Amino acid sequence: MKVSKIKGTLDYFGRDVKKYRYIENVARSISKQFGYLEIVTPIFEATEVFARGVGEGTDIVNKEMYTFLDRSEKSLTLRPEGTAGVSRAYVENKMYVDPGLKKLFYFGQMFRCERPQAGRYRAFTQFGIEALGPGSAYLDADVIYFGYLFLQKLGIKNVKVAINTIGSKSGRAKYEEALKEYFSEHIDEMCNDCKTRLEKNPLRILDCKVDAKSDIMKNAPKIIDYLSEEDIAYFDKVLKCLDKLGVEYVIEQKLVRGLDYYNHTVFEFIYDDKNSNIDGLTLLGGGRYNGLSRQFDGPETDAIGFGTGVERLMLVLDELGLFKDDEKLVDVVVINIGEETKLEALSLAAFLRSNNVSCEIDYVSSNLKPQFKLSERVNAPYIIIIGSEEVENGVFKLKNTILKTEEMRKIEELNEIFNIEGEKYAYKK
């Protein structure tokens, strides 16, 4: 019976896994530069972690979570995003006891049961950062700059940075009431999702993809008219910081993000290429979520972060031709002439490997042609060739595939050539 991978999942091998690890390495490197420490949370949590944290009125909770009962009938969910689990861990492990800002990053798989399409999968990897503790506009700008610099280091520069504020809880509450009143008059003309959101979370209507370009949406109340002077001053300071950091942005007043926990600053990095099939794809997004820790019975804590889908970044790297796979797989290939020297070739390879020199041999063939083909496949800069005559005379032939040179060397010179300290290699006659 043929068994295939589940729709919306991916296998990584060959070039793709290198690209995946390349993004991970850049993510880890820049996290270190900004002073973020890694956190690893369970791949599944109690369902209430996401119902509380993400919000019961969101698409993730209502439509997209992989939820199941364990043997004790407890409801568990594969994590659909990173922030709720990090917030739960922050409270449960009492990270707030030590003063100061907790700067954390994660890199791991998430799961959402949604319709697969370009850059959107049911099992995907997310890199994200979370800064929990004393908040300020300067921190907001620095988190956005982190995302900006991360994409720059990957070479992704054709990106639009969209930013907005949804204000503090009091301003947001007033705005939600205004939206509910406005959309109630037009709800019969809108999609079914918007009808559901009207009661549960009217702010989410602004995130609707079906009615996004309708006149109803264009004429909706603007958040700026319901914010306090303090909220506006805070947002202005964030923008001033971004100006100083050289981050260009556009203010999108309908940007609210898709999760309930956001307040104040929200932002998205959107792929911007009108000639591309993935134009408009959100590559990175996040915002401030002060008070989410209260949902897990912790103290009121300021927090901000972002998440980015690794598969989406891989898609862009391919589109722009930014990932160059010129990595050498091994340092040297050992080639033997004739079956009688195959064991010696294996022994020589073992010596090199035990001394941190990556090495490959052909385990089957003793003919030269397939062994040279192997060296081409692994892009080895060096080839060592031994036969009965070389073993007898204590020498080997060394080929440098980069300089295109070839010379006979004494076997005891092997250590010097490959910077190996300690006992020198000798043929076992």
N, C-alpha and C positions, 0 to 999 in steps of 0.2 A: 504494500500500500504506500503510495506516495504521500509524504507529509511535508507541508510547506509552512513557512513562517506565517504568523498571524498578520492579517491585513493591518497596515499602519505601523508595522515594526520594521526594523532594518538589521541586516547583518553587516558588520564592519570587518574587512580584511584587505590585505594588500595596501594600495595607495590610500584608501579611505581611512583605514585605522591610523595611518601615519598623520593624515590631515586632522583627524579627531584628536590625537595626542598632541599635535602641534598647537591647536587651539587651547588645549588643557595646559600645556606648558607656559604659553603666553599668559593665560589667566592666573596661574599660580605665581608667575614671576611678578606681574603687576600688583597682585594682592600683597605680596611681600613688600613692594616698594611703597605702598600706601599704608602698611602696618596692619593688615588684616590677617587674622589667624583662622585656620581651617576648623570647621565644625562638621561632623558627620552625624546625621540623625537617621532613625530607622526608616526603611523603605516603605513600611506601613505603620499606620497610627490608628488609634481609636477614631472612629468616624467623627465624633464630636469635635476633635481637634480642628478639622477642616470646616465643619458646619458652623462652629463658633467663630473660627478665625477668618475664613474666606467670606462667609456670609450665606445664609440660607436662601437669599434672593438672587444669587449669582448663577450664571450658566454652569460654572464648574460644579457647584453643589447640586443643582437641580438636574443636570443632564449628563455630566461628563465624568463623574467619579466611578472608579472600579471599587465597588463596595461588596463585602461578603461577610458571612457569619462564621466564626470559628467554632470549635467543638463545644465551647461553653455558651454558644449563642450570643457572643459579644460581637457587635458590629465593628468591622475593621475596614480600612480604606487604604489602597495604594496611594502614596502621596502624589497629588496633582500639581503641587507647587511647593516652594521651599520655605516661604516666610512663616507660615503658621507653625510648622514643626520647629523652626528655630526659636520662635517666640515661646512655644511650650517648653523647650529645653532651657531657655533663658530663665523662666520662672521656676521650673521644677528643680533645676540645679543651683538655684539661688545665686546666679551670676551677678545679680544686682547688689549683693552684700558688699562686694569690693567696689569702692568708689571709682568713678570715671567712666569713659566711653568704652563699650565692648564692640570691637570691630571684627566681624566674622565673615568668612566666605565659605561657600559650599560648591561642590561640583559632583552632580549625580543624576541618576535617572528619575524621571517623573512619568506619570501615567494619566492619560485622559481619554475617555471613550468618546471621541469626536470624529467627524468625517475627515479622513486623510486627504491631504492636498499638498501642493508644493510648500515645503517648509513647515508643515504641520503633521505630526504623527501621533499615534496612540501611545507609543513608548518613545520617549525622547530624553535628551540630556540637557540639564539646565545648569548654568554657572550663575551664581548670584552672590551679592554681598548684603550684609545687614549691619547697621551701626545703631546700637541700642544704648541709650544714656542721654546725657544733657544735649539738647538739640539747639541748633542755631542756623541762621540763613547761610553762614559760612560753610557749615557742614553740608547743607543741601547742595550748595554749589560744588563742593569738593567731590561729593558722590556722583554728581552729573559729570564732572570733569574726569573722574575715574572711568566712567563708561565711554566718554569721548576719546580718552587716551588709549583705552583698550582696543577700540575699533581702529584707531589710527595705527597702532602697533601691528595689527593684522593687515594693514594696508587698505582698509575699507574707508574711503574718504567721501564718497558721494552719498552722504547721509544728511537728512533733515532732522534737526533737534526741535521737537515740539514740546512746549511747556505750558502749564496752566496752574492755577491754584483753585482748590475747591474749599479753601477757608477752614476755619476752626469749626468745631461741632455746632456751635450756636448759629453761625452764619450758614453753614450747610443745611441745618434744619429749616431755616427760613426759606432757603432756596428750594429745597425739596417740596415744601408746601406750595410755593409759587408754580413749580413745575407740575405738580399734581393738579392744581386748579386749571392751568393752561391746557395740559394734554387731555384732561377730562372732556373738554369741549370738542376734541378731534379724534378721540381714541377709536371710534368706529372706522375711521379711514386708515388706521395703522395696523401693523402686523400683530399676530397673536402673541408673540413674545412681549411686545410693548404693552399689550393689554394686561398681561400678567405682572409686568414690572411696575405698572402704574400704582398698584396697591403695595407691593412688597418693597420696591426701591425705585422711585421715579427718576432718580439721577441716572440710573442705568439705561434709561430710554435714549439718552444722548449718545450712548455707545452703540446704538442699533445700526447694523449694516444694511438692512433692508430699506429703511426709510431715511437713510442718512442725507440724501440729496433732495428730499421733499421740501416744499415751502413751509409745511408745518414745522419741520425741524429748524429751518433757517430762521423762522420768526419766534423761536422759543425764547423765554427769558434768559438773560445773561447773568452768570454767576457774579460778575464784578459789581452788579447793582445791589447785591445782598451781603457783601462782605463788610466787616467792620474796618475802621481806620487802621487798627493794629494788624489785621490780616493783609491789607493792601500794602502797608509799610513793610511787612515781613517779606512779601513777594517782591516788592521793588528792590529790597536789599539782595535777594537771591539773584535777580537779574543784573544788578550792579556788579556782583561778584563774578558772574559769568562773563560780563563785558571785560572785566579785568583779566580773566583767565583766557580770553580770546576764543570763547565758545560762541559761535553764531547760533541763533535760535529764532523760532517764530512762536508767538503766543497763540495757542489754539483754545479758544474759550469753550469749545465743546468737548475738550479732552478731559475725561473723568477716570479713565482706566476701568477695568472690568471687575474689580474686587471691592468688597464693602469696607475694608479696613483703612482705606486711604483718607487722608485729610491734608490740608495745606498744599504743598508742592507736589505735582504729578508731572511725569515727563515720559516721552517716547523718542527713540531713535529710529527713524523710518528710512528705508532704502529709497533713494531718490534718483531714478533713471527712467525717463518717460519712454525710452526705447526698449526697456527690459520687460520680460514677462513677469518678473517679481517686483516691479515698481510698486511702491506703497507698502511693501512687507515690513512689519514692525520687527526690528532686530533686537531691540533692548528696551525695557520699560520698567518703570518703578515710581516710587514716590514716598512721601512721609506717611507714617501710620502710627501717630502718637496714641497711646492708650490701648493698643491691641493686647498688651500683657495683662490687662484687667480681665480679658475674656478667659484667662487661665488662672484667675484668682491671684495674680501677682500685683505688685505696686504699679501705679500709673507711671509709665515710662515712655519718654520720647524715643522715636525710632524712625529710620529711613533706610531704604535699600533699593536694589533693582535685580532683575533677572534677565538672562538672555539665553535663547535656545541655540545650542551648539549646532544642531542640524541646519538651522537657518544660516548660520555663519558659514558652514561648509558649502552651502548652496551659493552664497555670494563669492566665496573664494574661488569656486569653479567658474562662475560667470565672468569674473574679472581676471582669471588666470593668475591668481596671486600665490598659489601654492606650487612650489617647484620641488619635485621629488628627485633630487640628485644625491640623495644619501647613499653612502657606501654601506652595504649590508655587513661586510666583514673586512678585516684588514688583509688577510692572506688566504689563498687557496693552495692546498698541498696536492700536487699531482704526482702520481706514481707511474712508472713505466714497467709494465708486466705485473702479473699476479703475485710473483714472489716478493714484491716490495710493498704490497698493500698493507700488511701489518705494520711495517716500518712507517708508512705514511700516517696510519692511525695513531701510532705512538708519538710521532712528531707533532701532529695536530693536538694531541692531549697535552703535550708539554707547553705548547704555545697558549692554549686556552687556560691552563693552570697558572699562567703568568700574565693574565689579563690581555692577551692578544686574541682578538676574535678571528676564528679560523673555520674553514669549511673544506670538506673532502667529498669525493664521489665514492659512496659506499659500495657501488655495484660494479662499475666499469673500471678496467685498467687500460683501456684504449685512450689515446690522447685526445681525440676529437671531442667526445662527450665531456671530458674533464675540462677542456678549454671552454666549452659552451657554458659549463657551470660557472667558471670565473667571470664570464661576460654577464651572466644573469645576476650575479651578486655584486657586480661592479667593484671587484677587489683591486686595490692599487698594487698589490704584490702577488706573485705566483712563485711558489717553490716547486721545483721539479727534481724528483729523485728516481733513479733506477739502480739496478744491481751494480753498475760500474761506479756510480756516485757513492753508494754505501761502502763499497770495497775501498775506495780512495778517500773516504771521510770528507766529501765535498757535497755541494748541492748547487743547482742552477737557480739563480734569482732573476726573475723578470719584473721590471717596474713598468706597469701598464700605463702610467701617466707620462713618464719620460721616454717610454719606448726603448728602454735599455735592457741588456741581458748580460750576465756575467757569472762566472763560477766563483763560489766562495767556500771557505773551509767551514765545516759544521760547527766548530767551536766559536765561529764569528757570529753565530745566530743571536746570541745574547746581546752583542754590541749593536747589531742591525735593528733589533726591536726593543732596545732599552730594557732588557731583562736583567735583573740583579740576581745573584746567587749562583748555584751550581749550573755549569754549562751542560748543554745537551750533547750526548754522544750516541752514535749508532750502536745498537745492541746486536753485535755479530754472533 
